[in-house]
């Protein structure tokens, strides 16, 4: 088949000429009330103090609003900071761990047990992510490493819940740019970006007057019109 005929066939198959206008893919404003939120973040105890302070601030906000916290269990690092602050503020703390982390040699402490209002134990890390995702109405992401990045994409791929990212000190600037670029180039649908929001301060994660998440685009960003020549 000649290249010209192939291009014509591809255009016909995918109906690129019927693509939505930029106005049709503007990030929409949605309001979602939360009963529970999962928090993904680092468990490292070797980070700068600002990270633990931010985690504690997020936990305090969740607890004072009466929203249940779902997290990875334990009292270490940012995970422990967010859980401790939530519990001190009167919130319910649901830990989700794995059988591996419950082994005696893993050193589970009395502090871990006292911190969690409820503990769920999964067979594997994959089941742990699944349990956490199914126990919440939305996700809050704090700075983290590879495990946290994996959890972000797991939720975006498998669920349609909102994801709120605390982009502390520009930690997730590159992720924000990657997702925008992927939408612009047609690799990710704009509806995925509609479900994620990046903020720089803990008190911006939830609306200060309502127990809700306002999914509004930062800087009113919109997906530009698709260029046909860029798709073949």
N, C-alpha and C positions, 0 to 999 in steps of 0.2 A: 504494500500500500504506500502510495506517495505521501511525503510529509504533509503537503497541503491537504490531502484527503483525510489524513490522520487527525490533523488539527481540527478540521471541520467536524469530524465524527466525535472527537472529545468535547467540543463545544456543545454539540447536540445532546450528547449523553448527559452532561452535567448542567445544562441549561444555565451557563454562566451569564448569558444575556438577560436572564430573569432574576439576577441577584438583587437582594434588598438594597435600598438606598441607605446612605449613612444615617439618615434620620431614623430608619427602622431598627437600627442596632445601637442606639444610644443606651447607655447603661441605665436601667430603670430604677426608680425609687420604690423600695419595698419595705414594709414594716413587719417584723416578725417578733412575737413575744416569746420569751424563753422561760422554760421551767427548769432546764438543766443545760449546762455548758461543759464541754470537754476542753481541757487546756493541754496543749502540747508544748513542751519546752525541754530545756536541758536539765540533766540531773547532776551536772558537774559541780564540784565545790571549789573550783579553781578559777572562777570568773571574777570580773570586776564587780565591785559592790553595787553599782548602778543596776545590774541585771537582777540581783536578788531583791533590791528595793522595788523595782518595777513589778516583779512577780508578786511581792507582798501587796502592792497597791491593787493589782488586778484581783487577787484573792479577796481582799477587803471589800472591793466593789461588788463582787459576785455574792459574798456572804451577806452584806447589808441589804442587798436587793432581794434576798430570799430565794436565790437561784441555786439549785444543787450543783456542786462541782464534781465533775468526773475527771480523774487524772490517773497517771500511771502507777500510783501507789508509792509508799515510802516517805521518808523525811529528808532525803538528800537534795542538795542543790536548789535550783529554781522550783522544781516540783514540790519539794518540801516547803519552800517559802510561800508558794501560792496556797497550798493546802492548809498550812498553819494559820495564815491570815484569814482565810475563809472561815475556818472553824472558830477562831477567836471572835469573828464578827457574827457568829450565830448560824452560819451556813452548814448544810449537810455535805460531808465529804465522802465521796465514793471512790475508793481505790480499786484499780484493776491491774492485777499483777499476773505472773505466770508461775507454773509449778516449779520451774527452775529457780526463780527468785525466792521461793518459799523454803528451799532446802536449808538445813541448819548451817551449812558452811557459807551460805550467802550472808549470814550475820543479820537477819531481820531483828530489829530492836523493839523494846517495849514502847519507845517513842513512836515507832511506825504504827504499832497497834493502837495506841491511844489517839493518834491523829485521824484515823479513818473511822467514819461513822458506819461504813459498810465496806466489805472487801470481797471482790470477785476474783476468782483465780482461773485463768485460761490455760489451755494445754500448750499453746504456742504464742509467739509474738504476733503472728497473723491473726489468730483468734482474739488476742488482746486488743488489737486495733479495731477489729469488728465489734467486739463487746463495747468498747468505749464509744464508738460511733453510733451504735444502736441505743445507747443509754442517754444520748443528748439530743438537744434540738438545734445546736449550733456549736461551732468550734472557735476557740480563741488560741492563736498561735503566738508564742513568745520566742525570743531568740533561742536557737538550738542548733544542733549539728545534723549529721546525716540521718539519724533516727527521726528527728523532727521534720526534716524535708520529706522523708518517706511518708510520714503520717499526713502531711499536707496533701501530697498527690494521691494518696490512698483515698482520702475523703473526697477530693475533687473528682476523681474518676468514678467512685462507687456510690456517692450519695449526692443529694441535691440541697443540702443544708448550707446556710451561710457560713463563711469562714472569715474571721476578723483577725487581721495580722497586726501585732504590735511591732512596728518597724523602728525599734530602738537604735539610735545612733547609726541609722542607715543599714542595719544588718540585712534587711530584705530588699534593698534597692535593686539589686541585680535580679531577684526573683520577679519583682514587679515589672521590670523592663522585659524580662524573658516572656512573661505571660502576655504583655501587650504586643510584643513582636510576633508571638505565635498566633495571636488573633489577627493581626494585621496581614500576616502572610497566609492565613487560611488554615493553619494547622490545628487551631483550637476554636471552637464556636464561641461567639461573643456571650452566649448564655452562661458559659463557665466563668468568664470574668465578671459577669453580673453578680456572682455569688461570693466574690472575695473583695475585701476592702482593707486598705493599708492605712494605719494611723500611727502617729509618732508618740502619743502620750497615753498612759493608762486610762485617764478620765475621758478620753475620746472614744473608747471602745464601745461603750454603751451610752445611749442617750441619757443625759443627766436628769431628765424629767420623767422619762418613761422606761420601764423594764423592756426595752426593745432594741432591735438593731435596725439602723436606717441604712439600707444598702444604696448609697449614693456614690456616684463616680467622683473620684478625686479630680479636681480641675475640669470637671465636665468632659472627661475624655471620651471620644467616640471612635469607632472603627472607621477608617477611611474607605471610600469606594474601592472595590476590587478592580485591579487592572488585568485585563484578559491576557496580555502578553506575558505577565508574570506567572501565569498558571500552567504554561506549556513549555 
